[in-house]
Amino acid sequence: MIPIRRLNPRLRRKLKAPLGFLIRGSVEETMQKLGRLVEEERPPMVISVGDVVSESMTGHGILPKVLVVDNKVMRQPIPPIPLDVGQTLHVKNPPGTLTDEALAVMREAVGKAHPTRVLVEGEEDLLTLVAVLCAPEGSLVVYGQPGEGIVVVKATEKSKRMVRSIVEAMETVSPKKG
Protein backbone atom coordinates (compact mmCIF):
# COMPACT_ATOMS: atom_id res chain seq x y z
CA MET A 1 0.00 0.00 0.00
CA ILE A 2 1.15 3.52 -0.74
CA PRO A 3 1.43 5.59 2.44
CA ILE A 4 0.57 9.09 1.21
CA ARG A 5 -0.40 10.63 -2.12
CA ARG A 6 -0.01 14.37 -2.63
CA LEU A 7 -1.58 16.71 -5.16
CA ASN A 8 0.70 18.28 -7.73
CA PRO A 9 -0.05 21.73 -9.21
CA ARG A 10 -1.61 20.26 -12.41
CA LEU A 11 -4.04 18.08 -10.44
CA ARG A 12 -4.83 20.95 -8.08
CA ARG A 13 -5.93 23.04 -11.10
CA LYS A 14 -7.93 20.10 -12.50
CA LEU A 15 -9.79 19.64 -9.19
CA LYS A 16 -10.96 23.27 -9.21
CA ALA A 17 -13.54 22.13 -11.79
CA PRO A 18 -16.55 20.21 -10.44
CA LEU A 19 -16.16 16.41 -10.44
CA GLY A 20 -19.88 15.97 -11.06
CA PHE A 21 -23.09 17.93 -11.57
CA LEU A 22 -22.92 21.53 -10.28
CA ILE A 23 -26.12 22.80 -8.70
CA ARG A 24 -25.88 26.59 -8.63
CA GLY A 25 -27.77 28.90 -6.32
CA SER A 26 -28.35 29.93 -2.74
CA VAL A 27 -28.26 27.39 0.08
CA GLU A 28 -32.06 27.26 -0.02
CA GLU A 29 -32.16 26.69 -3.79
CA THR A 30 -29.39 24.09 -3.84
CA MET A 31 -30.90 22.14 -0.94
CA GLN A 32 -34.35 22.11 -2.58
CA LYS A 33 -32.84 20.80 -5.83
CA LEU A 34 -30.73 18.25 -3.96
CA GLY A 35 -33.76 17.10 -1.96
CA ARG A 36 -35.72 16.52 -5.18
CA LEU A 37 -32.75 14.69 -6.72
CA VAL A 38 -32.45 12.38 -3.70
CA GLU A 39 -36.22 11.69 -3.83
CA GLU A 40 -36.09 10.88 -7.54
CA GLU A 41 -32.84 8.87 -7.54
CA ARG A 42 -33.34 7.05 -4.22
CA PRO A 43 -29.58 6.43 -3.96
CA PRO A 44 -28.37 3.58 -1.75
CA MET A 45 -26.26 6.12 0.14
CA VAL A 46 -25.64 9.86 0.37
CA ILE A 47 -22.23 11.07 1.53
CA SER A 48 -21.48 14.71 2.33
CA VAL A 49 -17.96 16.13 2.32
CA GLY A 50 -17.37 19.44 4.08
CA ASP A 51 -18.81 21.18 7.11
CA VAL A 52 -20.95 23.77 5.32
CA VAL A 53 -22.61 21.34 2.91
CA SER A 54 -23.09 18.74 5.67
CA GLU A 55 -24.75 21.28 7.96
CA SER A 56 -26.90 22.66 5.12
CA MET A 57 -28.05 19.18 4.18
CA THR A 58 -28.91 18.09 7.71
CA GLY A 59 -30.63 21.44 8.34
CA HIS A 60 -32.86 20.80 5.33
CA GLY A 61 -33.76 17.24 6.26
CA ILE A 62 -31.32 15.52 3.89
CA LEU A 63 -29.48 13.12 6.18
CA PRO A 64 -26.23 11.75 4.79
CA LYS A 65 -25.21 8.22 5.73
CA VAL A 66 -21.62 9.46 6.02
CA LEU A 67 -20.59 13.04 6.85
CA VAL A 68 -16.94 13.97 6.29
CA VAL A 69 -16.02 17.08 8.28
CA ASP A 70 -13.05 18.79 9.91
CA ASN A 71 -14.94 21.29 12.13
CA LYS A 72 -13.50 24.15 10.08
CA VAL A 73 -14.82 26.56 7.46
CA MET A 74 -12.25 28.36 5.33
CA ARG A 75 -9.59 27.02 7.75
CA GLN A 76 -11.30 28.67 10.75
CA PRO A 77 -12.56 26.43 13.60
CA ILE A 78 -16.33 26.09 14.00
CA PRO A 79 -18.50 24.21 16.51
CA PRO A 80 -19.25 20.60 15.50
CA ILE A 81 -22.47 20.04 13.55
CA PRO A 82 -25.13 19.04 16.09
CA LEU A 83 -26.24 15.70 14.71
CA ASP A 84 -26.90 12.41 16.39
CA VAL A 85 -24.79 9.89 14.51
CA GLY A 86 -24.17 6.27 15.41
CA GLN A 87 -20.42 6.76 15.55
CA THR A 88 -17.63 9.24 14.90
CA LEU A 89 -14.49 7.89 13.25
CA HIS A 90 -11.27 9.92 13.43
CA VAL A 91 -8.62 10.17 10.72
CA LYS A 92 -5.49 12.22 10.10
CA ASN A 93 -5.17 13.55 6.57
CA PRO A 94 -2.67 16.39 6.00
CA PRO A 95 -3.73 19.22 3.62
CA GLY A 96 -3.29 18.42 -0.08
CA THR A 97 -2.89 14.69 0.55
CA LEU A 98 -4.71 11.39 0.72
CA THR A 99 -3.52 8.80 3.22
CA ASP A 100 -4.10 5.07 3.36
CA GLU A 101 -5.68 5.73 6.75
CA ALA A 102 -8.27 8.00 5.08
CA LEU A 103 -9.15 5.27 2.60
CA ALA A 104 -9.47 2.65 5.36
CA VAL A 105 -11.62 4.90 7.56
CA MET A 106 -13.89 5.84 4.65
CA ARG A 107 -14.36 2.17 3.76
CA GLU A 108 -15.24 1.48 7.39
CA ALA A 109 -17.73 4.39 7.50
CA VAL A 110 -19.46 3.32 4.29
CA GLY A 111 -19.80 -0.20 5.70
CA LYS A 112 -21.55 0.88 8.91
CA ALA A 113 -25.26 0.23 9.32
CA HIS A 114 -25.81 3.59 11.02
CA PRO A 115 -25.02 7.22 10.09
CA THR A 116 -21.34 7.92 10.68
CA ARG A 117 -19.33 11.10 11.03
CA VAL A 118 -15.74 11.03 9.76
CA LEU A 119 -13.85 13.72 11.65
CA VAL A 120 -10.69 14.68 9.81
CA GLU A 121 -7.66 16.15 11.50
CA GLY A 122 -6.09 18.05 8.64
CA GLU A 123 -8.11 18.59 5.48
CA GLU A 124 -11.24 16.80 4.32
CA ASP A 125 -11.58 18.15 0.76
CA LEU A 126 -9.73 15.34 -1.00
CA LEU A 127 -11.74 12.71 0.84
CA THR A 128 -14.35 13.44 -1.83
CA LEU A 129 -12.21 11.26 -4.11
CA VAL A 130 -12.10 8.45 -1.58
CA ALA A 131 -15.85 8.79 -0.96
CA VAL A 132 -16.59 8.25 -4.65
CA LEU A 133 -14.30 5.22 -4.75
CA CYS A 134 -15.82 3.65 -1.61
CA ALA A 135 -19.49 4.49 -2.22
CA PRO A 136 -21.83 1.79 -3.46
CA GLU A 137 -22.84 2.08 -7.12
CA GLY A 138 -25.57 4.71 -7.54
CA SER A 139 -24.71 6.59 -4.34
CA LEU A 140 -24.42 10.38 -4.31
CA VAL A 141 -21.38 12.22 -2.97
CA VAL A 142 -22.09 15.89 -2.30
CA TYR A 143 -19.57 18.66 -1.67
CA GLY A 144 -19.53 22.44 -1.79
CA GLN A 145 -18.22 24.55 -4.66
CA PRO A 146 -17.38 27.86 -2.92
CA GLY A 147 -19.22 30.85 -4.29
CA GLU A 148 -21.20 28.73 -6.75
CA GLY A 149 -23.27 26.03 -5.04
CA ILE A 150 -22.88 22.30 -4.53
CA VAL A 151 -21.52 19.46 -6.61
CA VAL A 152 -23.20 16.05 -6.77
CA VAL A 153 -21.12 13.11 -7.96
CA LYS A 154 -23.00 9.91 -8.69
CA ALA A 155 -20.87 6.86 -7.93
CA THR A 156 -20.78 5.01 -11.25
CA GLU A 157 -18.19 2.90 -13.00
CA LYS A 158 -17.27 5.98 -15.07
CA SER A 159 -16.94 8.39 -12.11
CA LYS A 160 -14.95 5.80 -10.13
CA ARG A 161 -12.59 5.32 -13.11
CA MET A 162 -12.11 9.10 -13.42
CA VAL A 163 -11.41 9.49 -9.69
CA ARG A 164 -9.06 6.49 -9.66
CA SER A 165 -7.03 8.09 -12.49
CA ILE A 166 -6.72 11.29 -10.43
CA VAL A 167 -5.60 9.40 -7.31
CA GLU A 168 -3.11 7.33 -9.32
CA ALA A 169 -1.68 10.55 -10.85
CA MET A 170 -0.97 11.99 -7.40
CA GLU A 171 2.64 12.09 -6.27
CA THR A 172 3.65 9.34 -3.85
CA VAL A 173 5.51 10.57 -0.78
CA SER A 174 6.85 8.78 2.27
CA PRO A 175 5.25 9.59 5.58
CA LYS A 176 7.37 11.60 8.00
CA LYS A 177 8.62 9.61 10.93
CA GLY A 178 7.11 10.83 14.22
C-alpha positions as CSV (number, residue, x, y, z in Angstrom):
1,M,0.0,0.0,0.0
2,I,1.1,3.5,-0.7
3,P,1.4,5.6,2.4
4,I,0.6,9.1,1.2
5,R,-0.4,10.6,-2.1
6,R,0.0,14.4,-2.6
7,L,-1.6,16.7,-5.2
8,N,0.7,18.3,-7.7
9,P,-0.1,21.7,-9.2
10,R,-1.6,20.3,-12.4
11,L,-4.0,18.1,-10.4
12,R,-4.8,20.9,-8.1
13,R,-5.9,23.0,-11.1
14,K,-7.9,20.1,-12.5
15,L,-9.8,19.6,-9.2
16,K,-11.0,23.3,-9.2
17,A,-13.5,22.1,-11.8
18,P,-16.5,20.2,-10.4
19,L,-16.2,16.4,-10.4
20,G,-19.9,16.0,-11.1
21,F,-23.1,17.9,-11.6
22,L,-22.9,21.5,-10.3
23,I,-26.1,22.8,-8.7
24,R,-25.9,26.6,-8.6
25,G,-27.8,28.9,-6.3
26,S,-28.3,29.9,-2.7
27,V,-28.3,27.4,0.1
28,E,-32.1,27.3,0.0
29,E,-32.2,26.7,-3.8
30,T,-29.4,24.1,-3.8
31,M,-30.9,22.1,-0.9
32,Q,-34.4,22.1,-2.6
33,K,-32.8,20.8,-5.8
34,L,-30.7,18.2,-4.0
35,G,-33.8,17.1,-2.0
36,R,-35.7,16.5,-5.2
37,L,-32.8,14.7,-6.7
38,V,-32.4,12.4,-3.7
39,E,-36.2,11.7,-3.8
40,E,-36.1,10.9,-7.5
41,E,-32.8,8.9,-7.5
42,R,-33.3,7.1,-4.2
43,P,-29.6,6.4,-4.0
44,P,-28.4,3.6,-1.8
45,M,-26.3,6.1,0.1
46,V,-25.6,9.9,0.4
47,I,-22.2,11.1,1.5
48,S,-21.5,14.7,2.3
49,V,-18.0,16.1,2.3
50,G,-17.4,19.4,4.1
51,D,-18.8,21.2,7.1
52,V,-21.0,23.8,5.3
53,V,-22.6,21.3,2.9
54,S,-23.1,18.7,5.7
55,E,-24.7,21.3,8.0
56,S,-26.9,22.7,5.1
57,M,-28.0,19.2,4.2
58,T,-28.9,18.1,7.7
59,G,-30.6,21.4,8.3
60,H,-32.9,20.8,5.3
61,G,-33.8,17.2,6.3
62,I,-31.3,15.5,3.9
63,L,-29.5,13.1,6.2
64,P,-26.2,11.8,4.8
65,K,-25.2,8.2,5.7
66,V,-21.6,9.5,6.0
67,L,-20.6,13.0,6.8
68,V,-16.9,14.0,6.3
69,V,-16.0,17.1,8.3
70,D,-13.0,18.8,9.9
71,N,-14.9,21.3,12.1
72,K,-13.5,24.1,10.1
73,V,-14.8,26.6,7.5
74,M,-12.2,28.4,5.3
75,R,-9.6,27.0,7.7
76,Q,-11.3,28.7,10.8
77,P,-12.6,26.4,13.6
78,I,-16.3,26.1,14.0
79,P,-18.5,24.2,16.5
80,P,-19.2,20.6,15.5
81,I,-22.5,20.0,13.5
82,P,-25.1,19.0,16.1
83,L,-26.2,15.7,14.7
84,D,-26.9,12.4,16.4
85,V,-24.8,9.9,14.5
86,G,-24.2,6.3,15.4
87,Q,-20.4,6.8,15.5
88,T,-17.6,9.2,14.9
89,L,-14.5,7.9,13.2
90,H,-11.3,9.9,13.4
91,V,-8.6,10.2,10.7
92,K,-5.5,12.2,10.1
93,N,-5.2,13.6,6.6
94,P,-2.7,16.4,6.0
95,P,-3.7,19.2,3.6
96,G,-3.3,18.4,-0.1
97,T,-2.9,14.7,0.6
98,L,-4.7,11.4,0.7
99,T,-3.5,8.8,3.2
100,D,-4.1,5.1,3.4
101,E,-5.7,5.7,6.7
102,A,-8.3,8.0,5.1
103,L,-9.1,5.3,2.6
104,A,-9.5,2.6,5.4
105,V,-11.6,4.9,7.6
106,M,-13.9,5.8,4.7
107,R,-14.4,2.2,3.8
108,E,-15.2,1.5,7.4
109,A,-17.7,4.4,7.5
110,V,-19.5,3.3,4.3
111,G,-19.8,-0.2,5.7
112,K,-21.5,0.9,8.9
113,A,-25.3,0.2,9.3
114,H,-25.8,3.6,11.0
115,P,-25.0,7.2,10.1
116,T,-21.3,7.9,10.7
117,R,-19.3,11.1,11.0
118,V,-15.7,11.0,9.8
119,L,-13.8,13.7,11.6
120,V,-10.7,14.7,9.8
121,E,-7.7,16.1,11.5
122,G,-6.1,18.1,8.6
123,E,-8.1,18.6,5.5
124,E,-11.2,16.8,4.3
125,D,-11.6,18.1,0.8
126,L,-9.7,15.3,-1.0
127,L,-11.7,12.7,0.8
128,T,-14.4,13.4,-1.8
129,L,-12.2,11.3,-4.1
130,V,-12.1,8.4,-1.6
131,A,-15.9,8.8,-1.0
132,V,-16.6,8.2,-4.7
133,L,-14.3,5.2,-4.7
134,C,-15.8,3.6,-1.6
135,A,-19.5,4.5,-2.2
136,P,-21.8,1.8,-3.5
137,E,-22.8,2.1,-7.1
138,G,-25.6,4.7,-7.5
139,S,-24.7,6.6,-4.3
140,L,-24.4,10.4,-4.3
141,V,-21.4,12.2,-3.0
142,V,-22.1,15.9,-2.3
143,Y,-19.6,18.7,-1.7
144,G,-19.5,22.4,-1.8
145,Q,-18.2,24.6,-4.7
146,P,-17.4,27.9,-2.9
147,G,-19.2,30.9,-4.3
148,E,-21.2,28.7,-6.7
149,G,-23.3,26.0,-5.0
150,I,-22.9,22.3,-4.5
151,V,-21.5,19.5,-6.6
152,V,-23.2,16.1,-6.8
153,V,-21.1,13.1,-8.0
154,K,-23.0,9.9,-8.7
155,A,-20.9,6.9,-7.9
156,T,-20.8,5.0,-11.2
157,E,-18.2,2.9,-13.0
158,K,-17.3,6.0,-15.1
159,S,-16.9,8.4,-12.1
160,K,-14.9,5.8,-10.1
161,R,-12.6,5.3,-13.1
162,M,-12.1,9.1,-13.4
163,V,-11.4,9.5,-9.7
164,R,-9.1,6.5,-9.7
165,S,-7.0,8.1,-12.5
166,I,-6.7,11.3,-10.4
167,V,-5.6,9.4,-7.3
168,E,-3.1,7.3,-9.3
169,A,-1.7,10.6,-10.9
170,M,-1.0,12.0,-7.4
171,E,2.6,12.1,-6.3
172,T,3.6,9.3,-3.9
173,V,5.5,10.6,-0.8
174,S,6.9,8.8,2.3
175,P,5.3,9.6,5.6
176,K,7.4,11.6,8.0
177,K,8.6,9.6,10.9
178,G,7.1,10.8,14.2
